[in-house]
């Protein structure tokens, strides 16, 4: 299905997994449309509650079919499913990000300032900045980039897709992602849009899924998460080998200096160095960790 509006247009592709026929809000990320349910975003995110209040006022939710995705399929019980399968989430480095040749392509109008007037004043309380109303595929909500609050670059379609995999889990109690990088994708969206429960869940998964101290340290520093940053410090301080040049390139100078300093103090003053505990690290660098979220 193609939709045209105005004189300027842009091609959008409907996501094959997250285009629900009964969805009542449409987002676009990197040219990919996601037609989902407004209820879950309002329920779990104060940021989206504010966005929808500004965009729709007191207008109640109305089911809206905006894209006729041909990727729905019948399950074993005959119930129509949305194309989400367990295999899509169990394989590390799978083809979730590849374009689907059956994906529905729609043509949407370019942004009109009248669609949504959300303030971006730096003095105001942080708001969920976006463009569009999300009421049709021709006027989707354009999720703004994350540069304003995090040094992460633009929001990616695969990040939002991985986040939706948690908001719409295929099976409760079943492992969704094994790759910690995909949990970082979830953390990116949850942190920016204030999904506090999902953010905590993603942090716990990164703690348990990743054995890489460098990864934890980088994510902890990037998002200001004390538990991950502390785990990264502990890993490097207690490791028998020093940081490599490649690892140092991925770390901030302050963290490198702190780790090297504490390694020298606690590991090499004795012939048989004792492991450094997290309590020791917190005591040594109290001013760093006290300002971070748990």
C-alpha positions in Angstrom: 0.0 0.0 0.0 1.2 3.5 -0.9 0.2 6.7 0.7 1.0 10.1 -0.7 0.6 13.5 0.8 1.9 16.9 0.0 4.4 17.8 -2.6 7.4 16.3 -0.8 7.4 12.6 0.0 9.6 9.9 1.6 9.6 6.2 1.3 9.0 4.2 4.5 9.1 0.4 4.9 6.8 -1.3 7.4 8.6 -3.5 9.9 7.6 -7.1 9.3 7.6 -8.0 13.0 6.1 -5.0 14.6 3.3 -3.9 12.3 0.1 -4.8 14.2 -3.2 -4.5 12.4 -4.9 -3.3 15.5 -2.1 -0.9 16.4 -3.1 2.7 17.1 0.2 4.6 16.9 2.9 4.5 14.3 6.6 5.4 14.8 9.3 5.8 12.2 13.0 5.1 12.9 15.5 5.2 10.0 12.7 5.0 7.5 11.2 1.9 9.1 7.5 2.1 10.3 6.5 0.4 13.6 2.7 0.3 14.1 2.2 -0.7 17.7 -0.1 -0.1 20.7 -0.1 3.3 22.4 -1.3 1.8 25.7 2.0 0.1 26.6 4.0 3.3 25.9 1.7 5.4 28.1 1.6 2.8 30.8 5.3 2.3 31.2 6.9 5.6 30.2 6.2 9.1 31.7 8.0 10.5 28.7 5.5 9.0 26.2 2.6 10.0 28.4 3.7 13.5 28.1 4.2 13.2 24.4 0.8 11.8 23.8 -0.9 14.3 26.0 0.7 17.1 24.0 0.0 15.5 20.7 -3.5 14.2 21.2 -4.8 16.2 24.2 -7.7 14.3 25.8 -8.6 12.4 22.6 -9.1 8.7 23.5 -7.3 5.9 21.8 -8.8 4.8 18.5 -7.7 1.5 16.9 -6.1 2.4 13.6 -5.0 0.1 10.7 -2.3 2.0 8.8 -0.3 -0.7 7.0 -1.4 -3.9 5.4 1.6 -6.0 6.3 1.6 -9.4 4.5 3.9 -11.0 7.0 1.2 -12.2 9.4 0.9 -15.9 9.7 -1.3 -18.6 11.3 0.0 -20.2 14.4 -0.6 -23.9 15.3 -3.8 -23.0 17.1 -5.1 -21.1 14.1 -4.7 -17.7 15.7 -3.1 -15.1 13.6 0.3 -14.0 14.8 2.3 -10.9 14.1 5.3 -12.6 12.5 7.3 -12.9 15.8 9.0 -16.2 16.2 11.1 -17.6 19.0 13.9 -18.4 16.5 14.3 -14.7 15.8 15.5 -14.0 19.3 17.6 -17.0 20.2 20.3 -16.8 17.6 23.2 -14.4 18.2 23.9 -12.2 15.2 20.8 -13.3 13.4 19.3 -11.5 10.4 16.8 -9.3 12.3 18.3 -6.2 10.8 18.1 -7.5 7.2 15.4 -6.0 5.0 12.5 -8.3 4.3 11.5 -8.6 0.7 7.9 -9.0 1.7 7.9 -5.9 3.9 5.2 -3.4 2.9 6.4 -0.1 1.5 4.4 3.0 2.1 5.0 6.6 0.9 4.6 9.2 3.6 4.5 13.0 3.6 7.5 14.9 4.9 7.3 16.5 8.3 4.9 19.5 8.8 5.6 21.7 11.8 1.8 21.7 12.5 1.8 18.0 13.2 3.3 18.3 16.6 4.5 21.3 18.5 6.7 20.0 21.3 9.0 22.4 23.1 12.7 21.6 23.1 13.7 24.5 25.4 16.8 23.4 27.3 15.4 25.0 30.5 12.3 22.9 30.5 12.0 19.5 32.0 13.2 16.8 29.6 10.5 15.8 27.2 10.1 13.1 24.6 10.9 15.2 21.5 9.4 14.0 18.3 7.8 15.0 15.0 4.5 13.8 13.6 1.3 12.6 15.2 1.5 8.8 14.6 -2.2 8.6 13.7 -1.5 7.4 10.1 1.4 5.9 8.2 1.6 9.1 6.3 2.3 11.1 9.5 4.2 8.8 11.8 5.9 10.0 15.0 9.5 10.5 14.1 11.5 9.5 17.2 14.2 12.1 17.5 17.9 11.3 17.9 19.6 10.7 21.2 22.4 13.2 20.8 20.7 15.7 23.1 21.0 13.6 26.2 23.5 10.9 25.3 26.6 10.8 23.1 25.1 7.9 21.2 24.3 9.2 17.7 20.9 8.7 16.1 18.4 6.2 17.3 18.7 3.0 15.1 15.9 0.9 13.8 17.5 -2.3 15.2 17.7 -0.6 18.7 14.0 0.2 18.7 13.2 -3.3 17.3 15.1 -5.0 20.1 13.4 -2.8 22.6 10.0 -3.8 21.2 11.1 -7.5 21.6 11.0 -6.8 25.3 7.8 -4.8 25.3 6.2 -7.6 23.3 8.0 -10.8 24.5 7.4 -13.8 22.3 7.2 -16.1 25.3 7.3 -15.2 29.0 10.1 -16.9 31.0 12.1 -17.6 27.8 15.6 -16.2 27.1 15.2 -13.5 24.4 18.7 -12.3 23.7 22.0 -14.0 24.4 24.1 -11.2 22.9 24.7 -8.4 25.5 25.0 -5.9 22.6 21.3 -6.4 22.0 20.6 -5.7 25.6 22.5 -2.5 25.2 20.1 -1.6 22.4 17.2 -2.2 24.8 19.0 0.0 27.4 19.5 2.8 24.9 15.8 3.2 24.2 14.6 2.5 27.8 17.0 5.1 29.2 16.1 7.9 26.9 12.3 7.3 27.0 12.2 6.6 30.7 11.0 3.0 30.8 12.4 2.5 34.3 11.5 -1.2 34.7 12.8 -2.2 31.3 16.0 -0.2 31.9 16.6 -2.1 35.2 15.9 -5.4 33.5 18.4 -4.6 30.7 21.1 -3.6 33.2 20.7 -6.9 35.0 20.9 -8.8 31.8 24.1 -7.0 30.8 25.6 -7.9 34.2 24.7 -11.6 33.8 25.2 -12.0 30.0 28.5 -10.2 29.5 31.7 -11.6 30.9 33.6 -8.7 29.3 34.8 -6.1 31.8 35.5 -3.7 29.0 31.9 -3.9 27.7 30.5 -3.3 31.2 32.8 -0.4 31.9 32.0 1.3 28.6 28.2 0.9 29.0 28.4 2.0 32.7 30.3 5.1 31.7 28.1 5.8 28.7 24.9 5.6 30.6 26.1 6.6 34.1 25.3 3.2 35.7 27.3 2.6 38.8 27.0 -1.2 39.0 28.3 -1.7 35.5 31.1 0.9 35.9 32.1 -0.7 39.2 32.2 -4.2 37.7 34.4 -2.9 34.9 36.8 -1.3 37.4 36.9 -4.4 39.4 37.7 -6.5 36.4 40.7 -4.5 35.2 42.1 -3.8 38.6 42.1 -7.5 39.5 43.1 -8.8 36.1 46.6 -10.4 36.0 47.5 -8.6 32.8 47.5 -4.8 32.2 45.2 -3.1 29.8 46.1 -3.4 26.1 46.5 -0.4 23.8 43.3 -1.4 22.0 41.3 -1.5 25.3 42.7 1.9 26.3 41.4 3.4 23.0 37.9 2.4 24.1 38.1 4.0 27.6 38.1 7.5 28.9 41.4 8.9 30.2 40.0 9.3 33.7 39.0 5.7 33.9 42.4 4.5 32.6 44.3 6.7 35.2 42.1 5.5 38.1 42.5 1.8 37.2 46.3 2.0 36.7 46.6 4.0 40.0 44.7 1.5 42.0 46.4 -1.5 40.4 49.7 -0.1 41.5 48.6 0.7 45.0 46.7 -2.5 45.8 48.1 -5.2 43.6 51.9 -4.6 43.5 52.8 -3.4 46.9 52.7 -6.9 48.2 54.4 -10.0 46.9 51.1 -11.8 46.9 48.5 -9.2 46.0 45.0 -9.6 47.4 42.0 -9.1 45.2 40.5 -5.6 45.3 36.9 -5.6 46.5 34.2 -3.3 45.2 34.0 -1.7 48.6 37.6 -0.6 48.2 37.0 0.8 44.8 33.9 2.8 46.0 35.9 4.1 48.9 38.9 5.2 46.7 36.7 6.9 44.0 33.7 7.9 46.1 33.3 11.2 44.2 32.9 9.3 40.9 30.5 6.6 42.0 28.3 8.6 44.3 26.8 10.7 41.5 25.8 7.6 39.4 22.6 5.7 39.3 22.7 2.2 40.7 
